[in-house]
Amino acid sequence: MPQPDKVAVAPARSAPSPRSRRTGQVPVALLLPAAIGLLFLLLPLAGLLIRTPWSTLPQRLTEPGVLTALRLSVQAATLATLLCLVLGVPLAWLLARVDFPGRRLVRALVTVPLVLPPVVGGVALLLVFGRRGILGGWLDSTFGVTLPFTTAGVVLAEAFVAMPFLVIAVEGALRGADVRYEEAAATLGAGRWTTFTHVTLPLVAPGIAAGAVLCWARALGEFGATITFAGNFPGRTQTMPLAVYLALETDLEAAIVLSLVLLTVSVVILASLRDRWLGSS
């Protein structure tokens, strides 16, 4: 009985993985400017590390002026972040969950401080909260509250420039959350506030945490709006960036040490949020 002809079947080739496609030959026309761009970003940081007075670093970090500026910076950035959480999370929920006329315009206005020069933001704050400002005059005459050139002014300036980071992060988390959990809670009789506090907030907690960390880091490094609205008074409004600016005129090594502290904080923040914001390879 004749045997049927055997058909040779070639093994199926698996599709190349994205990683294997990325490791192909890189065009020189792209590699060269990419390498120059990397050096352009890294060389200033390397210069800061090279010029750091490592032998006297512990003593300089414990100087009264440095500790005062560091303590004020941490306190002001933390209070600004808390203020942004109280105001920014509801604002992000409104932008993500409520469809109202002009929502795109409101979202654009919320992100304006991201591109607005910080000095302009400080001037705007003065025009509103200054003693002759739209609200500042009323606060001064009615409650005796003066915000410019005070520690409270530092917190206000930092919150103004940092809140968009929190709002964008929380709004993105809300848009990515599964609304079926909220619908199920509403079906079971939970009110809107109960659903928000017991279902929505736990769902977007990682996004809120990431936004709060970014907000805190931005507030810690704020300079322009702070010096314009709150001034540069040691022990009262002089934060770390302002101390760096002042030290550049009198003590370069002190400015380098203060800059190193801010650089370390920035690297730690980015490293902790790498998987969420930069992606993992």
C-alpha positions as a printed NumPy array, in Angstrom:
array([[  0.   ,   0.   ,   0.   ],
       [  1.593,   3.308,  -1.072],
       [  2.592,   5.662,   1.703],
       [  1.439,   9.24 ,   1.437],
       [  4.11 ,  11.757,   0.62 ],
       [  5.506,  13.542,   3.647],
       [  5.357,  17.272,   3.51 ],
       [  8.201,  19.031,   5.185],
       [  6.913,  21.741,   7.463],
       [  9.339,  24.516,   8.291],
       [  9.364,  25.517,  11.935],
       [  7.373,  28.651,  12.523],
       [  9.471,  31.676,  13.274],
       [  8.484,  33.581,  16.297],
       [  7.96 ,  37.261,  15.873],
       [ 10.89 ,  39.295,  17.099],
       [ 10.333,  40.712,  20.512],
       [ 10.286,  44.491,  20.956],
       [ 13.547,  44.205,  22.883],
       [ 15.296,  42.391,  20.017],
       [ 14.058,  44.982,  17.552],
       [ 15.462,  47.769,  19.723],
       [ 18.922,  46.19 ,  19.876],
       [ 19.486,  46.324,  16.117],
       [ 22.049,  48.493,  14.437],
       [ 21.596,  52.131,  15.457],
       [ 22.084,  54.75 ,  12.711],
       [ 25.033,  57.011,  13.364],
       [ 22.887,  60.002,  12.443],
       [ 20.77 ,  59.258,  15.533],
       [ 23.431,  57.844,  17.838],
       [ 25.75 ,  60.863,  17.666],
       [ 23.232,  63.586,  18.628],
       [ 21.751,  61.232,  21.245],
       [ 25.185,  60.808,  22.842],
       [ 25.808,  64.559,  22.734],
       [ 22.407,  65.199,  24.301],
       [ 23.16 ,  62.716,  27.073],
       [ 26.503,  64.371,  27.78 ],
       [ 24.849,  67.778,  27.738],
       [ 22.495,  66.658,  30.51 ],
       [ 24.998,  64.672,  32.575],
       [ 28.113,  66.846,  32.451],
       [ 26.691,  69.664,  34.633],
       [ 25.636,  67.077,  37.226],
       [ 29.054,  65.462,  37.046],
       [ 30.657,  68.875,  37.477],
       [ 28.613,  69.421,  40.617],
       [ 29.758,  66.097,  42.046],
       [ 33.398,  66.704,  41.092],
       [ 33.497,  70.158,  42.699],
       [ 31.726,  69.077,  45.892],
       [ 33.971,  69.6  ,  48.95 ],
       [ 33.59 ,  66.03 ,  50.205],
       [ 36.14 ,  66.442,  52.998],
       [ 34.181,  69.256,  54.659],
       [ 30.724,  68.088,  53.601],
       [ 29.553,  66.887,  57.058],
       [ 30.611,  70.125,  58.714],
       [ 28.934,  72.274,  56.055],
       [ 25.703,  70.314,  56.244],
       [ 25.502,  70.984,  59.979],
       [ 26.035,  74.741,  59.722],
       [ 23.162,  76.714,  61.28 ],
       [ 22.275,  78.521,  58.072],
       [ 22.089,  75.291,  56.076],
       [ 20.022,  73.491,  58.695],
       [ 17.628,  76.432,  58.997],
       [ 17.105,  76.64 ,  55.238],
       [ 16.698,  72.86 ,  55.004],
       [ 14.192,  72.737,  57.859],
       [ 12.158,  75.614,  56.417],
       [ 12.217,  74.03 ,  52.955],
       [ 10.967,  70.667,  54.215],
       [  8.257,  72.237,  56.37 ],
       [  7.033,  74.587,  53.643],
       [  7.081,  71.889,  50.96 ],
       [  5.159,  69.506,  53.227],
       [  2.516,  72.106,  54.1  ],
       [  2.225,  73.093,  50.432],
       [  1.716,  69.437,  49.494],
       [ -1.011,  69.034,  52.119],
       [ -2.733,  72.132,  50.761],
       [ -2.473,  70.739,  47.236],
       [ -3.959,  67.422,  48.382],
       [ -6.927,  69.133,  50.024],
       [ -7.645,  71.276,  46.969],
       [ -6.134,  69.289,  44.112],
       [ -7.722,  65.857,  44.629],
       [-11.31 ,  67.198,  44.427],
       [-10.296,  69.306,  41.42 ],
       [ -8.823,  66.253,  39.687],
       [-11.999,  64.281,  40.45 ],
       [-14.09 ,  67.072,  38.952],
       [-12.046,  67.079,  35.748],
       [-12.06 ,  63.295,  35.442],
       [-15.611,  62.414,  36.469],
       [-17.856,  65.396,  35.677],
       [-18.657,  66.489,  32.139],
       [-19.423,  70.207,  32.313],
       [-19.197,  73.059,  29.801],
       [-15.707,  74.505,  29.584],
       [-13.96 ,  71.498,  31.103],
       [-11.143,  71.652,  28.549],
       [-10.611,  75.323,  29.322],
       [-10.514,  74.614,  33.061],
       [ -7.983,  71.822,  32.515],
       [ -5.827,  74.164,  30.437],
       [ -5.985,  76.846,  33.131],
       [ -5.016,  74.321,  35.811],
       [ -1.855,  73.445,  33.884],
       [ -0.847,  77.074,  33.231],
       [  1.6  ,  77.178,  36.214],
       [  3.566,  74.386,  34.519],
       [  4.608,  76.719,  31.692],
       [  4.216,  80.081,  33.407],
       [  7.535,  81.678,  34.419],
       [  7.695,  81.372,  38.225],
       [  8.505,  85.069,  38.626],
       [  5.285,  85.913,  36.779],
       [  3.465,  83.6  ,  39.161],
       [  4.952,  85.504,  42.092],
       [  3.812,  88.817,  40.634],
       [  0.322,  87.393,  40.106],
       [  0.223,  86.225,  43.719],
       [  1.235,  89.706,  44.875],
       [ -1.569,  91.271,  42.863],
       [ -4.098,  88.969,  44.526],
       [ -2.762,  88.388,  48.05 ],
       [ -0.622,  91.49 ,  48.561],
       [ -1.72 ,  94.188,  50.997],
       [ -3.188,  96.123,  48.076],
       [ -4.243,  93.017,  46.189],
       [ -7.707,  91.816,  45.289],
       [ -7.998,  89.587,  48.368],
       [ -4.935,  90.635,  50.358],
       [ -6.321,  94.028,  51.338],
       [ -9.526,  92.435,  52.627],
       [ -7.594,  89.772,  54.57 ],
       [ -5.392,  92.457,  56.137],
       [ -8.189,  94.829,  57.123],
       [-10.66 ,  92.14 ,  58.269],
       [ -8.494,  89.462,  59.874],
       [ -5.102,  91.168,  60.148],
       [ -3.572,  88.429,  57.954],
       [ -0.593,  89.379,  55.805],
       [  0.747,  86.751,  53.427],
       [  3.583,  88.364,  51.411],
       [  7.08 ,  88.039,  52.876],
       [  5.99 ,  85.467,  55.454],
       [  6.408,  81.72 ,  55.837],
       [  2.747,  81.33 ,  54.895],
       [  3.579,  83.188,  51.691],
       [  6.269,  80.595,  50.955],
       [  3.723,  77.804,  51.353],
       [  1.244,  79.615,  49.115],
       [  3.808,  80.251,  46.379],
       [  5.007,  76.654,  46.419],
       [  1.457,  75.305,  46.326],
       [  0.638,  77.513,  43.335],
       [  3.457,  76.149,  41.192],
       [  3.254,  72.538,  42.426],
       [ -0.476,  71.801,  42.39 ],
       [ -0.673,  71.023,  38.631],
       [  1.664,  68.056,  39.13 ],
       [ -0.745,  66.561,  41.641],
       [ -3.871,  67.313,  39.628],
       [ -2.476,  65.754,  36.448],
       [ -1.326,  62.616,  38.259],
       [ -4.603,  62.107,  40.134],
       [ -6.746,  62.853,  37.09 ],
       [ -4.811,  60.275,  35.081],
       [ -5.271,  57.718,  37.849],
       [ -8.999,  58.434,  38.008],
       [ -9.388,  58.043,  34.266],
       [ -7.564,  54.715,  34.396],
       [ -9.555,  53.364,  37.358],
       [-12.312,  50.811,  36.771],
       [-15.606,  52.628,  37.34 ],
       [-17.444,  49.33 ,  37.795],
       [-16.381,  49.252,  41.43 ],
       [-17.949,  52.642,  41.994],
       [-21.11 ,  51.566,  40.166],
       [-21.306,  48.426,  42.302],
       [-20.973,  50.492,  45.477],
       [-23.749,  52.807,  44.301],
       [-25.929,  49.789,  43.488],
       [-25.442,  48.508,  47.034],
       [-26.745,  51.794,  48.397],
       [-23.538,  53.715,  49.101],
       [-23.814,  57.468,  48.791],
       [-21.508,  59.565,  46.625],
       [-19.301,  60.619,  49.543],
       [-19.057,  57.068,  50.879],
       [-18.235,  55.773,  47.404],
       [-15.575,  58.433,  46.997],
       [-13.899,  57.829,  50.366],
       [-14.214,  54.029,  50.524],
       [-13.926,  53.005,  46.861],
       [-12.516,  55.76 ,  44.653],
       [ -9.701,  56.942,  46.921],
       [ -8.332,  53.423,  47.59 ],
       [ -8.442,  52.697,  43.838],
       [ -6.372,  55.752,  42.939],
       [ -4.189,  55.798,  46.066],
       [ -0.978,  54.957,  44.11 ],
       [ -1.673,  57.842,  41.729],
       [ -2.321,  60.204,  44.621],
       [  0.903,  59.113,  46.307],
       [  2.925,  59.589,  43.128],
       [  1.379,  62.987,  42.507],
       [  2.016,  64.049,  46.096],
       [  5.677,  63.07 ,  45.869],
       [  6.122,  64.993,  42.613],
       [  4.264,  67.931,  44.118],
       [  6.514,  67.887,  47.194],
       [  9.669,  67.727,  45.074],
       [  8.51 ,  70.629,  42.904],
       [  7.646,  72.682,  45.962],
       [ 11.033,  71.946,  47.513],
       [ 12.826,  73.301,  44.44 ],
       [ 10.637,  76.362,  43.881],
       [ 12.565,  79.631,  43.531],
       [ 11.056,  82.338,  41.32 ],
       [  7.571,  82.663,  42.794],
       [  8.939,  82.321,  46.318],
       [ 11.515,  85.102,  46.086],
       [  9.033,  87.393,  44.337],
       [  6.081,  86.839,  46.678],
       [  7.763,  85.889,  49.963],
       [ 11.226,  87.446,  49.711],
       [ 14.526,  86.023,  50.923],
       [ 14.668,  86.449,  54.698],
       [ 16.875,  83.933,  56.574],
       [ 14.918,  81.836,  59.035],
       [ 11.543,  83.051,  57.742],
       [ 11.333,  82.735,  53.945],
       [ 14.802,  81.624,  52.831],
       [ 14.385,  78.114,  51.456],
       [ 17.145,  75.936,  50.015],
       [ 17.013,  77.313,  46.437],
       [ 17.108,  80.866,  47.786],
       [ 20.027,  79.966,  50.037],
       [ 21.874,  78.605,  46.988],
       [ 21.27 ,  81.872,  45.156],
       [ 22.583,  83.913,  48.072],
       [ 25.574,  81.63 ,  48.701],
       [ 26.73 ,  81.967,  45.079],
       [ 27.715,  85.556,  45.846],
       [ 29.65 ,  84.823,  49.037],
       [ 30.587,  81.142,  49.386],
       [ 30.71 ,  78.948,  46.28 ],
       [ 31.351,  75.744,  48.23 ],
       [ 28.283,  76.355,  50.39 ],
       [ 26.206,  76.816,  47.233],
       [ 27.578,  73.537,  45.876],
       [ 26.707,  71.678,  49.073],
       [ 23.148,  73.044,  49.08 ],
       [ 22.79 ,  72.167,  45.405],
       [ 24.   ,  68.646,  46.127],
       [ 21.255,  68.201,  48.718],
       [ 18.585,  69.259,  46.218],
       [ 20.116,  67.02 ,  43.538],
       [ 20.061,  64.047,  45.899],
       [ 16.402,  64.628,  46.707],
       [ 15.555,  64.843,  42.999],
       [ 17.375,  61.6  ,  42.175],
       [ 15.697,  59.768,  45.045],
       [ 12.272,  61.001,  43.93 ],
       [ 12.817,  59.938,  40.318],
       [ 14.212,  56.568,  41.359],
       [ 11.221,  55.86 ,  43.58 ],
       [  8.773,  56.763,  40.797],
       [ 10.708,  55.129,  37.946],
       [  8.208,  52.336,  37.253],
       [  5.227,  54.69 ,  37.265],
       [  6.606,  57.664,  35.316],
       [  9.658,  56.509,  33.388],
       [  8.747,  52.887,  32.74 ],
       [ 10.892,  49.838,  33.414],
       [ 13.138,  48.099,  30.888]])
